[in-house]
Amino acid sequence: MSMLRDLADVGQSVWLDYIRRQILDNGELDSMISDGLRGLTSNPTIFHQAIAGSDDYDSAISAYLIEHPDAPVEEVYEHLAIADIRRAADAFADVYRDTDGLDGYVSLEVSPHLAHDTETTLSEARRLWNLVDRPNLMIKVPATPAGIPAITELIGSGINVNATLMFSMDHYEAVAQAYLDGLANTPDPHRVASVASFFVSRVDAKIDALLEKIGTDEAMALRGTVAVANSRSVYH
C-alpha cells in the first residue's frame, strides 16, 4: 500500500500542486491517483513553467494559431490551460464520485491581476466555471479584501472555491465566514465544496531572512519553525 493511500485511510487528502500535459499523456497522473492522490491544484506560474519549460504544448500551440492566427497570448494560454484542467478533472472523476464529492477536485485560478477587483473576479470565475464545465472543478480566488465577498457570492451560486493567498489567522477566519455566508445562500449546500489553501513555505522564506538578520542563537534556532507553528495555530 502506498504512503498516499495510508494517508487517505487516516483522513488526510493529498493534492498535487502541479500540472503538465506530459503527466496527462503518459499515465503518470492516473498512476498517482491509483496510489491515493486525492486532488490537484494549478496556478498561472505552474502553467507558465510547464508551457515555457517543455515542448509538451508546441503542437497544440501551432494547431491553434493556424486556426486563430491573430489570437493574443492570453487566449492561447487559456486554450491550453482549459484543456489540461478538463482532462485532469476527468481523471479524478471516479475519486469525486466514490467519495460523494469529498475529494477529487482540480483547481483553476482566476487571474492574479484581478485580486483587487470583486466584480471582475466574479465574472471571470463564472466564465471559467462554465468553460471547464466539470462538477469537480474548484475556482481559486485570493483571500484579499476584494476576494472575500467574491468567495461568498460564488459559494452562494453553487461554484466550488479554493481560497488562496492566505497567511494568517485573520485570513482564515475571513475565508471561513465567507464560506458560511455563501452556504446560507445556496439552494443545495451539500453540492458545493470549498478548501482554504494556507501558505506555509512563503512564511518561512520571509521570516527566516529576518531571523538571519537578527543573527542571535535564539533567532537562528527559530528558522524553519514559524510557518508550521502559524499553520498549527490556524488548524486548531
N, C-alpha and C positions, 0 to 999 in steps of 0.2 A: 504494500500500500504506500502511495506517495505521501510526502510531507504535506502537500496541498490538501490531499484527502483527509489526512489526520487532523489538520486544522479545521476543515469543514465539519468534521464529526464532532468537534467541541464548540461549534457555533461561530467560528471565525471565517469570514468570506474574503479570500484574497483576490484582488483585482490586479490586472496588468496595466501599468501606466506606460503604454507603448502601443504603437500600431505601425505596420509597414505592409505593403502589398505582398511582399515575399512570404510572410508568415501565413497569409491567407491562401496563397497559391500552393505552397509546399506541404501543407497539412500541419505545420508546427502549432498553429493556434488550436486546431482540432485536438491535437495530442495533449496540449496543456489543459484543455477543457476536460478531456477524458481523465486526466490526472487530478482534477479537482479545482481548476481555476474557475472563479465564480463571476467574473465581470472584467470589463476593460474600460479604460478611460483614455482620452486623447486631448490634445490641445494644438493650437497653431504651430507652436515650436516643434512638437513631436512630428507633425506632418511636414514641416519645413525640412527637418533633418532627414526624414525618410525620402522625400522627393528630391531634394538637392544632393543628398549624400549617396544616392544609388541610381542605377539605371532601371529600377523596377517600373517606373512610370513613363519611360521615354516613348514607348509605342502608343500608349493611351494619350499622351500629350499630342503626339504627331497626328493621330487619328482625329482628335477633337479639333485641332487647329485647321485641318483640311476642311472640315465641315463648317468651322466657325473661325475664319482667318482673322477677323478683327476682334476676337474675344480678348477682353482685358485679363491681366494676370489673376485678379480676384475670381473671375468666372471660371478660369481653368482650374485653379486651386479647389474651388467648391465642387466642381465636377468630379475631381479625383477623390476628394475627401468624402463626399456623399456616397460614392460607390463603395469605398472601403468600409465606411460605417454601416451601410446596409448589409454588406457581407458579414461583417463581424457580428452584427445583431442577429442575423440568421444563424450563425454558428452557435450562438448562445441561446437559441430559441428553446431547445429542449430543457436547458437549465432553468430558464424562466418559467416554462410550463410545469416542470416537475416540482419546483419549489413554490408554485402558486404565486409567482411574482415577487418572491422574497429576494431572489438572486437572478443573475443572468442579464444584467444591464450593460449597455455600451453608451459612453458619454461623448457628446459633441459640443464644443464650446462656442458660445456666441463671441463674436469678435471682441477682443480686449479693448479696442478703440471705443466701444460703446459703454464702457464701465461706469460712466458718469451721466448716462442718458437713459432714464427709465423707459420712456415711451418707445424709443428706437430699440432698446433691448427687448421689450415685449414683442414688437412686431417682427424682429429678426428671429427671436426664439420660436414664435408661432410658425414663421415661414420655414425654418429648418425642421421643425417637428413634422410639418405637412410634407416636406420634400422627402425626408427619410422614410416616413410612413411605416414605422415599426413600433409595436407596443412596448418593447423593452429598450427603447431609446431614453436616455436622460440628457436634458439640455443643461450644460454647465453655465451658471450665472455667478458672477463675482459678488461677494458679500460686501459691496460698497454701499454707502448711503442711498445711491440710486438703484442699486441692485436688489436691496431688501424688499421694497414694495413690488418690484417685478417678480420676485420669488413668490410672494403671497398671491399675486394675480395669476401667475402660471399654474401654481398648485390648485388654485380655485377653479381653473378652467380644465383641470384634468391632465396637465402636462407634467411629466416626471422631471424633477430638477435635481441637479448635482450642484450644491452651493460650494463655491470655491473661493480662494483668496482669503482664507480665514487664519488668523494668527493669535487670537486672544479669546479669553472667556467672554468678553463683551461681544465679539464677533459671533461666537457660538450661540449665546443667548438671543441675540437679534435674529439669527437664522432660525433657531428653534421656534421662536414666537411667530416668525413669518410663515413657517410651515404649518403651525397650528391654526393661524388665522386663515390660511388658504384652505386647509381641510374643512374648516367650518363653513366654507362657501361652496365646496364642490358637491355635486349631486351624488357621487359614489366614492366616498373617501377610501374604500377598500381597494380601488383600482388605480390609485395614484401613489407613486413612491418618491422618496427623496433621500439623499445622503448628504452629509456635511463633510467636505474634504478639508481637513485641518492640516495646515502646513507644518512640517517638522524640521526638515533639514535646513530650510532657509532661515529659521530662527537661530539655529546653532551657527550658521555661517556668519550671521550678523553679530551675535553675542560673543562668539569666540574671538572675533577680531578685536572687540572692545576689551575682553579679558586679557588678551595678549598685550594690549597697550598698557593696562594696569601692571601686569608683569609680576605680581607677588605670587608666592607659592599657593596661597589660598585661591587667588584668581585663576591661576593656571590649572589647579585641580578641578575647577568647575567646567573646564572646556568639555564640550560634548555631552553635557548633562542637562542644560537648561531646557532644550526643546522637549525632551522626554518628560521632564518634570511639568512643563507647561501643558503638554498633552494629557498627562495623567490627571492634572487638576480639572481639566475640562471634561474628561471622560467620567470622572467620579462626581 
